[in-house]
Amino acid sequence: MKFRSHAKILVIALLTLCSVSIFAQSPKVAVESIGMTVSDMDRSVEFYSALTFQKVSDVEVFGEQFEHLEGVFGARMRIVRMQLGNEYLDLTQYLAPPGRPIPADSRSNDLWFQHVAIVVRDMDQAFEKLRALKVQFVSTGPQTLPPSIKAAAGIKAFYFRDPDQHNLEIIYFPPGKGDPRWQEKTDKLFLGIDHTAIGISKTDASLKFYRDLLELRKAGESENFGTEQEHLNQVFGAHLRITGMRASSGPGIEFLEYLTPRDGRTRPADVHANDIVHWQTMIATDDVDLLAKKLRDAHVSFVSSGLVRMPKDKVGYSKGALVSDPDGHSVLLIQK
């Protein structure tokens, strides 16, 4: 009887250890930064500085590690990190080889669409600042989302473009909406990056990638339509399913699935990291080897040749891999 009792205790202990081990295999993830490829670094730094981003680092890099990481042979890059509030925007100019510009006829419902949402204290003042900078409008003007869109009622937003035609958004959250820190009293006009939004074809497929594989959590969802949404996106008949995802820290990742119209174009298969249409969301993890294996086992597409060891003194992380989500948006997985 004593032997059986000890055996039961041993089995229970082993099962407990196994369950703890399995649970511990889920690496913690955080959204470190949002990155984009630019054609003229000095021009881009000047533009984002006018929105009160501050330069925090500026490096020039080349070598096999960077070629293997980004999938661009002969790459030589200048990388500038800009900061607004607690968030980072990484600008990359390919000194060699230069890439192609963003298609001139790009629309908000094309599946290569991506933007960062910059939170503002006062929409009217921010809009006047953008007018003074002579930015290219996407939206007809700032839009206030109506009470009929309960999750977003009272939120004000405006789409525009930077000098390379990257889409950007300024967004104002009324009391009770968004992260509470956006309600803190301040004299600053531009406060930080709330999220990056990506055009997607199927929410369920994106959830399998970002929630089930990368282990971000779903933070909210909304179905947006009406004249305000149409004029915000500059898409007639726009009716979107919007899903907000969050990691342990950093900006959110927002899915934009157009229920109508369904004529958004897919991301061309030949887009490379040196093309100006390229964005990459940097996600930091405490075990990138484990996460990379998980993605390989799930047959996720790798842009990188594999997990690449990187010069931490230059880029701030020791290992990385660039992968594609179901719609071709790039995610750079790193371990510091």
C-alpha positions in Angstrom: 0.0 0.0 0.0 2.8 2.4 0.9 4.5 1.6 -2.4 1.3 2.4 -4.4 0.9 5.6 -2.4 4.5 6.7 -3.2 4.0 5.7 -6.8 0.8 7.9 -7.1 2.7 10.8 -5.5 5.5 10.4 -8.0 3.1 10.3 -11.0 1.3 13.4 -9.8 4.6 15.2 -9.2 5.8 14.3 -12.7 2.6 15.4 -14.3 2.8 18.7 -12.4 6.4 19.2 -13.6 5.4 18.5 -17.1 2.5 20.9 -17.1 4.7 23.6 -15.6 7.4 22.9 -18.2 4.8 23.1 -21.0 3.4 26.3 -19.6 6.9 27.8 -19.3 7.5 27.1 -23.0 5.3 30.1 -24.0 7.8 32.9 -24.6 6.8 36.4 -23.5 6.4 38.9 -26.3 6.4 42.7 -26.6 6.0 45.0 -29.6 9.4 46.7 -29.6 8.9 49.1 -32.5 7.2 49.7 -35.9 9.6 50.1 -38.9 9.3 51.3 -42.4 11.6 51.6 -45.4 12.3 55.2 -46.6 14.0 56.6 -49.7 15.6 59.7 -48.2 16.6 59.4 -44.6 17.3 63.1 -44.0 14.0 64.1 -45.4 12.1 61.5 -43.3 13.9 62.5 -40.1 13.0 66.1 -40.8 9.4 65.2 -41.4 8.9 63.1 -38.3 10.9 65.6 -36.2 8.2 68.2 -37.2 5.7 65.8 -35.5 8.0 66.0 -32.4 9.6 62.6 -32.8 13.1 62.6 -31.4 16.1 60.8 -32.9 17.6 58.3 -30.4 20.0 56.3 -32.6 21.5 56.5 -36.1 23.6 53.6 -37.5 24.9 52.4 -40.9 25.1 48.7 -41.3 26.0 46.1 -43.9 27.3 42.5 -44.1 26.0 39.0 -44.5 23.9 39.1 -41.2 21.8 41.9 -42.6 21.5 40.3 -46.0 20.3 37.0 -44.5 18.0 38.8 -42.0 16.2 41.0 -44.5 16.4 38.8 -47.6 18.2 41.5 -49.6 21.5 40.7 -51.2 24.2 43.3 -51.0 22.2 45.3 -48.4 23.7 48.4 -46.9 21.3 50.3 -44.7 21.1 53.4 -42.6 18.7 52.8 -39.7 17.4 55.7 -37.5 15.2 55.1 -34.5 12.8 57.9 -33.6 10.8 58.1 -30.4 7.5 59.7 -29.5 6.3 59.2 -26.0 7.1 55.6 -25.0 7.0 54.3 -28.6 9.6 53.8 -31.3 9.5 54.2 -35.1 12.4 52.7 -37.0 13.3 54.3 -40.3 15.5 52.3 -42.7 17.1 53.6 -45.9 18.7 51.1 -48.2 21.8 52.9 -49.5 22.2 49.8 -51.7 20.3 48.4 -53.4 17.5 50.9 -53.6 14.0 49.6 -53.9 10.8 50.7 -55.7 8.4 53.4 -54.6 4.9 52.7 -53.2 2.4 52.2 -56.0 0.9 55.6 -56.7 -2.7 54.2 -56.9 -2.5 52.6 -53.4 -5.8 52.6 -51.5 -6.7 52.0 -47.9 -8.3 48.6 -48.6 -5.3 47.2 -50.4 -3.7 44.4 -48.4 -0.3 46.0 -48.3 -1.9 48.9 -46.4 -0.2 49.7 -43.0 -0.1 52.8 -40.9 0.9 54.0 -37.4 -1.7 55.8 -35.3 -0.3 58.9 -33.6 -2.3 60.0 -30.6 -3.0 63.7 -30.3 -4.2 65.9 -27.5 -6.3 68.1 -29.7 -7.5 67.1 -33.2 -8.1 70.6 -34.5 -4.6 71.8 -33.5 -3.0 68.7 -34.9 -4.8 69.1 -38.2 -3.7 72.7 -38.5 -0.1 71.6 -37.8 -0.4 69.0 -40.6 -1.8 71.6 -43.0 1.1 73.9 -42.2 3.4 71.0 -43.1 1.5 70.6 -46.4 1.0 66.9 -46.0 -0.9 64.9 -48.5 -4.4 64.1 -47.3 -6.0 60.7 -47.5 -9.1 61.5 -45.5 -11.4 64.3 -46.6 -10.8 65.9 -43.2 -10.8 64.8 -39.6 -13.7 62.5 -38.9 -15.6 62.0 -35.6 -17.0 58.4 -35.4 -20.7 58.4 -34.5 -22.6 56.9 -31.5 -23.8 54.1 -33.8 -20.3 52.6 -33.6 -20.4 52.0 -29.9 -16.8 50.8 -29.4 -15.4 53.9 -31.3 -18.0 56.6 -30.6 -16.4 60.0 -30.2 -13.0 59.0 -31.5 -11.6 61.5 -34.0 -9.2 60.4 -36.7 -7.5 61.6 -39.9 -5.4 59.8 -42.5 -2.5 61.4 -44.3 0.8 60.5 -45.9 4.5 61.1 -45.3 6.9 62.2 -48.0 7.3 58.6 -49.2 3.5 58.1 -49.3 3.4 55.9 -46.2 0.0 56.1 -44.6 -0.2 57.7 -41.2 -3.1 58.5 -38.8 -3.6 61.0 -36.1 -6.2 59.9 -33.5 -7.9 61.6 -30.6 -9.4 59.5 -27.8 -12.2 61.1 -25.8 -12.5 60.3 -22.0 -13.3 56.6 -21.5 -11.8 55.5 -24.8 -8.4 54.1 -25.5 -5.5 53.7 -23.1 -6.0 55.8 -19.9 -2.5 57.3 -20.3 -3.8 59.2 -23.4 -6.0 61.2 -20.9 -3.1 62.5 -18.8 -2.7 66.2 -18.7 0.1 67.5 -20.9 1.1 70.5 -23.1 2.4 68.2 -25.8 0.3 67.9 -29.0 1.6 64.6 -30.3 1.7 62.0 -27.5 2.8 58.6 -28.8 1.9 55.7 -31.1 -1.2 53.8 -30.0 -1.1 51.1 -32.7 -0.1 50.0 -36.1 -3.0 49.0 -38.4 -2.7 46.4 -41.2 -5.0 45.5 -44.1 -6.0 41.9 -43.9 -8.1 39.5 -45.9 -9.5 37.2 -43.1 -9.6 38.0 -39.4 -9.6 34.3 -38.4 -6.4 33.6 -40.3 -4.7 36.7 -38.8 -5.9 35.6 -35.3 -4.3 32.2 -35.8 -1.0 33.9 -36.6 -0.9 36.8 -34.0 -2.9 35.2 -31.2 -2.3 31.5 -31.5 1.3 31.6 -32.7 2.7 34.9 -31.4 0.4 34.9 -28.4 -0.8 38.4 -28.5 -4.2 38.9 -26.9 -7.3 40.2 -28.4 -8.0 43.6 -26.7 -11.1 44.7 -28.6 -13.2 44.6 -31.7 -15.6 46.8 -33.6 -17.6 46.9 -36.9 -17.2 50.3 -38.5 -19.2 51.7 -41.3 -21.0 54.9 -42.4 -20.1 58.1 -44.1 -17.5 59.1 -41.4 -15.6 55.8 -41.9 -15.9 56.1 -45.7 -14.4 59.6 -45.6 -11.7 58.6 -43.1 -10.4 55.7 -45.2 -11.3 57.5 -48.5 -13.1 54.3 -49.6 -16.7 54.5 -50.8 -18.9 51.9 -49.1 -16.2 51.1 -46.5 -17.5 48.5 -43.9 -14.7 47.1 -41.7 -14.3 44.5 -39.1 -11.6 45.9 -36.8 -9.8 43.8 -34.2 -7.2 45.2 -31.8 -4.4 43.0 -30.6 -1.9 43.7 -27.7 1.3 42.2 -26.5 2.7 42.5 -22.9 3.9 46.0 -23.8 4.3 48.4 -26.8 1.8 49.6 -29.5 -1.1 47.5 -30.5 -1.6 45.7 -33.8 -5.0 46.4 -35.4 -6.5 44.3 -38.1 -8.6 46.0 -40.8 -10.7 43.6 -42.7 -12.9 45.2 -45.3 -16.2 43.4 -45.5 -17.0 45.8 -48.3 -15.7 46.7 -50.8 -13.8 43.4 -51.4 -11.7 44.7 -54.3 -8.6 45.4 -52.2 -5.5 44.1 -54.0 -3.2 41.5 -52.5 0.4 42.3 -51.6 2.7 41.5 -54.7 4.8 38.4 -54.1 7.9 40.2 -55.3 8.0 42.9 -52.6 11.3 43.0 -50.7 12.5 44.8 -47.6 14.2 47.6 -49.6 10.9 48.5 -51.4 9.3 51.6 -49.8 6.0 49.8 -49.4 7.7 47.5 -46.8 6.9 47.9 -43.1 8.1 45.6 -40.4 6.7 45.2 -36.9 9.5 44.3 -34.4 8.4 41.8 -31.8 10.8 41.1 -28.9 10.7 37.7 -27.1 12.7 36.2 -24.3 13.2 32.9 -26.4 13.3 33.6 -30.1 14.6 30.1 -30.8 11.5 28.5 -29.3 9.2 31.0 -31.1 11.0 30.5 -34.5 10.6 26.7 -34.1 6.9 27.1 -33.3 6.5 29.2 -36.5 8.4 26.7 -38.6 6.3 23.9 -37.4 3.2 25.9 -38.4 4.7 26.4 -41.9 4.9 30.2 -41.5 6.8 31.9 -44.4 10.3 33.0 -43.4 11.9 36.0 -45.3 15.2 35.4 -43.4 17.3 32.4 -44.3 16.7 31.3 -40.7 17.4 32.6 -37.2 20.3 35.1 -37.7 22.9 36.1 -35.1 23.2 39.9 -35.0 25.7 42.5 -33.7 23.9 43.6 -30.6 26.1 46.7 -30.2 24.8 48.0 -33.5 21.1 47.0 -33.6 20.2 46.3 -30.0 19.4 42.6 -30.3 21.4 39.4 -30.5 19.2 37.2 -32.8 16.5 37.9 -35.2 14.3 36.5 -38.0 11.9 38.2 -40.5 8.7 36.3 -41.1 5.5 37.0 -43.1 1.9 37.0 -41.7 -0.9 35.4 -43.8 -1.3 38.6 -45.9 2.5 39.2 -46.4 3.0 41.9 -43.6 6.5 41.5 -42.2 7.2 40.8 -38.5 10.8 41.0 -37.2 11.2 38.6 -34.3 14.1 39.5 -32.0 15.8 38.5 -28.8 17.8 41.1 -27.0 
